[in-house]
């Protein structure tokens, strides 16, 4: 089961180091509300995942069945 947690100081330090490295920080720009895609990006080794929710909440299957 997925349980969101706050970033640790170690993970923040690793991200800052990636930003300051010659390689830079790499990550996908996602337009999904499915946490499985974000988790897959983390397992793939990306430094971050940017979630674009600019145009509002995207309904999930569970939400569609409650209307």
KELUMVO-26432 format. One record per residue: residue number from 1; x, y, z of N, C-alpha, C in turn. Coordinates in nm, 4 decimals. Each point is the difference from the previous one (the first is absolute). Layout:
BEGIN
pos / n_c1 / n_c2 / n_c3 / ca_c1 / ca_c2 / ca_c3 / c_c1 / c_c2 / c_c3
NUM / X / Y / Z / X / Y / Z / X / Y / Z $
...
//
This chain:
BEGIN
pos / n_c1 / n_c2 / n_c3 / ca_c1 / ca_c2 / ca_c3 / c_c1 / c_c2 / c_c3
1 / 0.0838 / -0.1192 / 0.0000 / -0.0838 / 0.1192 / 0.0000 / 0.0874 / 0.1243 / 0.0000 $
2 / -0.0379 / 0.0981 / -0.0768 / 0.0746 / 0.1249 / -0.0119 / -0.0249 / 0.0885 / 0.1209 $
3 / 0.1063 / 0.0498 / 0.0598 / -0.0157 / 0.0970 / 0.1086 / 0.0971 / 0.1148 / -0.0249 $
4 / -0.0525 / 0.1189 / -0.0311 / 0.0877 / 0.1132 / -0.0297 / 0.0812 / 0.0413 / 0.1225 $
5 / 0.1225 / 0.0378 / -0.0228 / 0.0861 / 0.0459 / 0.1079 / 0.0699 / 0.1288 / -0.0435 $
6 / 0.0453 / 0.0737 / 0.0961 / 0.0771 / 0.1207 / -0.0278 / 0.1407 / -0.0412 / -0.0420 $
7 / 0.0637 / 0.0808 / -0.0846 / 0.1381 / -0.0325 / -0.0383 / 0.0925 / 0.0035 / 0.1215 $
8 / 0.0970 / -0.0889 / -0.0004 / 0.0993 / 0.0004 / 0.1076 / 0.1086 / 0.1017 / -0.0340 $
9 / 0.0771 / 0.0395 / 0.0985 / 0.1102 / 0.0929 / -0.0245 / 0.1012 / -0.0623 / -0.0958 $
10 / 0.0164 / -0.1326 / 0.0083 / 0.0922 / -0.0701 / -0.0892 / -0.0480 / 0.0082 / -0.1451 $
11 / -0.1314 / -0.0201 / -0.0220 / -0.0517 / 0.0058 / -0.1370 / 0.0061 / 0.1425 / -0.0554 $
12 / -0.0208 / 0.0991 / 0.0843 / 0.0107 / 0.1399 / -0.0433 / 0.1453 / 0.0313 / -0.0370 $
13 / 0.0951 / -0.0473 / 0.0800 / 0.1422 / 0.0222 / -0.0285 / 0.0399 / -0.0661 / -0.1317 $
14 / -0.0506 / -0.1214 / -0.0253 / 0.0306 / -0.0692 / -0.1259 / -0.0577 / 0.0762 / -0.1191 $
15 / -0.1206 / 0.0537 / 0.0151 / -0.0623 / 0.0767 / -0.1084 / 0.0790 / 0.1274 / -0.0270 $
16 / 0.0392 / 0.0707 / 0.1056 / 0.0799 / 0.1228 / -0.0172 / 0.1335 / -0.0316 / -0.0665 $
17 / 0.0610 / -0.1116 / 0.0376 / 0.1273 / -0.0392 / -0.0618 / -0.0199 / -0.0290 / -0.1484 $
18 / -0.1106 / -0.0646 / -0.0359 / -0.0288 / -0.0273 / -0.1407 / -0.0204 / 0.1301 / -0.0769 $
19 / -0.0703 / 0.0965 / 0.0600 / -0.0207 / 0.1297 / -0.0652 / 0.1325 / 0.0714 / -0.0262 $
20 / 0.0933 / -0.0133 / 0.0928 / 0.1282 / 0.0693 / -0.0104 / 0.1048 / -0.0766 / -0.0794 $
21 / -0.0305 / -0.1232 / -0.0399 / 0.0977 / -0.0792 / -0.0740 / -0.0013 / 0.0376 / -0.1478 $
22 / 0.1021 / -0.0446 / -0.0725 / 0.0048 / 0.0259 / -0.1443 / -0.1147 / -0.0713 / -0.0718 $
23 / -0.0406 / -0.1139 / 0.0497 / -0.1087 / -0.0780 / -0.0598 / -0.1337 / 0.0711 / 0.0165 $
24 / -0.0184 / 0.0641 / 0.1142 / -0.1277 / 0.0638 / 0.0290 / -0.0985 / -0.1001 / 0.0577 $
25 / -0.1188 / 0.0453 / 0.0295 / -0.1062 / -0.0861 / 0.0527 / -0.0936 / -0.0352 / -0.1148 $
26 / -0.0347 / -0.1262 / -0.0109 / -0.0863 / -0.0470 / -0.1085 / -0.1320 / -0.0523 / 0.0559 $
27 / -0.1093 / 0.0334 / -0.0677 / -0.1289 / -0.0496 / 0.0439 / -0.1082 / 0.0264 / -0.1029 $
28 / -0.1080 / -0.0773 / 0.0057 / -0.1093 / 0.0156 / -0.0962 / -0.0992 / 0.1095 / 0.0408 $
29 / -0.0661 / 0.0569 / -0.0975 / -0.1084 / 0.0967 / 0.0175 / -0.1278 / -0.0806 / -0.0209 $
30 / -0.0783 / -0.0228 / 0.1043 / -0.1144 / -0.0909 / -0.0073 / -0.1323 / 0.0750 / 0.0088 $
31 / -0.0987 / -0.0471 / -0.0756 / -0.1344 / 0.0570 / 0.0050 / -0.1002 / -0.1074 / 0.0409 $
32 / 0.0325 / -0.0733 / 0.1039 / -0.0853 / -0.1072 / 0.0483 / -0.0212 / 0.0146 / 0.1500 $
33 / -0.1106 / -0.0513 / 0.0477 / -0.0231 / -0.0007 / 0.1449 / 0.0165 / -0.1404 / 0.0573 $
34 / 0.0480 / -0.0929 / -0.0824 / 0.0180 / -0.1381 / 0.0441 / 0.1343 / -0.0134 / 0.0717 $
35 / -0.0006 / -0.0303 / 0.1287 / 0.1253 / -0.0090 / 0.0744 / 0.0921 / -0.1113 / -0.0497 $
36 / -0.0520 / -0.0973 / -0.0720 / 0.0839 / -0.1090 / -0.0512 / 0.1038 / 0.0526 / -0.0989 $
37 / -0.0362 / 0.1012 / -0.0798 / 0.0951 / 0.0565 / -0.0957 / 0.1126 / 0.0732 / 0.0724 $
38 / -0.0334 / 0.0724 / 0.1060 / 0.1009 / 0.0718 / 0.0776 / 0.0917 / -0.0998 / 0.0697 $
39 / -0.0568 / -0.1053 / 0.0543 / 0.0801 / -0.1026 / 0.0659 / 0.0916 / -0.0686 / -0.1007 $
40 / -0.0497 / -0.0250 / -0.1214 / 0.0830 / -0.0610 / -0.1044 / 0.1173 / 0.0910 / -0.0358 $
41 / -0.0242 / 0.1311 / -0.0052 / 0.1081 / 0.0949 / -0.0291 / 0.1064 / -0.0055 / 0.1092 $
42 / -0.0434 / -0.0131 / 0.1246 / 0.0951 / -0.0117 / 0.1109 / 0.0831 / -0.1265 / -0.0099 $
43 / -0.0634 / -0.1111 / -0.0338 / 0.0725 / -0.1267 / -0.0140 / 0.0911 / 0.0014 / -0.1228 $
44 / -0.0322 / 0.0825 / -0.0996 / 0.0818 / 0.0089 / -0.1212 / 0.1281 / 0.0796 / 0.0246 $
45 / 0.0094 / 0.0670 / 0.1139 / 0.1220 / 0.0700 / 0.0351 / 0.0007 / 0.1488 / -0.0293 $
46 / -0.1140 / 0.0571 / -0.0377 / -0.0055 / 0.1446 / -0.0230 / 0.0237 / 0.0750 / 0.1305 $
47 / 0.0500 / 0.1231 / -0.0135 / 0.0261 / 0.0837 / 0.1176 / -0.1277 / 0.0649 / 0.0526 $
48 / -0.0989 / 0.0201 / -0.0856 / -0.1255 / 0.0631 / 0.0399 / -0.1085 / -0.0372 / -0.1011 $
49 / -0.1238 / 0.0286 / 0.0345 / -0.1138 / -0.0114 / -0.0922 / -0.0843 / 0.1252 / 0.0201 $
50 / -0.0222 / 0.0743 / -0.1066 / -0.0800 / 0.1218 / 0.0079 / -0.1427 / -0.0343 / -0.0417 $
51 / -0.0958 / 0.0259 / 0.0885 / -0.1405 / -0.0296 / -0.0290 / -0.0704 / 0.1271 / -0.0440 $
52 / -0.0504 / 0.0011 / -0.1223 / -0.0685 / 0.1175 / -0.0546 / -0.1493 / -0.0128 / 0.0281 $
53 / -0.0474 / 0.0765 / 0.0960 / -0.1424 / 0.0002 / 0.0329 / -0.0579 / 0.1393 / -0.0252 $
54 / 0.0626 / 0.0745 / -0.0947 / -0.0390 / 0.1381 / -0.0269 / -0.1466 / 0.0136 / -0.0385 $
55 / -0.0499 / -0.0940 / -0.0745 / -0.1372 / 0.0107 / -0.0495 / -0.0994 / -0.0763 / 0.0861 $
56 / 0.0374 / -0.0278 / 0.1227 / -0.0929 / -0.0605 / 0.0946 / 0.0236 / -0.1468 / 0.0240 $
57 / -0.0808 / -0.0515 / 0.0885 / 0.0054 / -0.1394 / 0.0424 / -0.0486 / -0.0896 / -0.1128 $
58 / 0.0706 / -0.1096 / -0.0249 / -0.0416 / -0.0967 / -0.1009 / -0.0770 / -0.1099 / 0.0722 $
59 / -0.1222 / -0.0267 / -0.0446 / -0.0819 / -0.1012 / 0.0674 / 0.0586 / -0.1391 / -0.0164 $
60 / -0.0099 / -0.0792 / 0.1052 / 0.0429 / -0.1394 / -0.0049 / -0.1236 / -0.0869 / -0.0185 $
61 / 0.0210 / -0.1271 / -0.0258 / -0.1133 / -0.0926 / -0.0170 / -0.0893 / -0.0006 / 0.1234 $
62 / 0.0611 / 0.0057 / 0.1193 / -0.0783 / -0.0005 / 0.1242 / -0.0902 / 0.1219 / 0.0079 $
63 / 0.0517 / 0.1164 / -0.0422 / -0.0802 / 0.1220 / 0.0038 / -0.1173 / -0.0080 / -0.0974 $
64 / 0.0196 / -0.0624 / -0.1133 / -0.1047 / -0.0073 / -0.1020 / -0.1173 / -0.0852 / 0.0457 $
65 / 0.0263 / -0.0959 / 0.0884 / -0.1071 / -0.0881 / 0.0467 / -0.0812 / 0.0622 / 0.1138 $
66 / 0.0455 / 0.1113 / 0.0545 / -0.0713 / 0.0618 / 0.1131 / -0.0934 / 0.1112 / -0.0449 $
67 / 0.0026 / 0.0364 / -0.1307 / -0.0864 / 0.1116 / -0.0427 / -0.1434 / -0.0404 / -0.0199 $
//
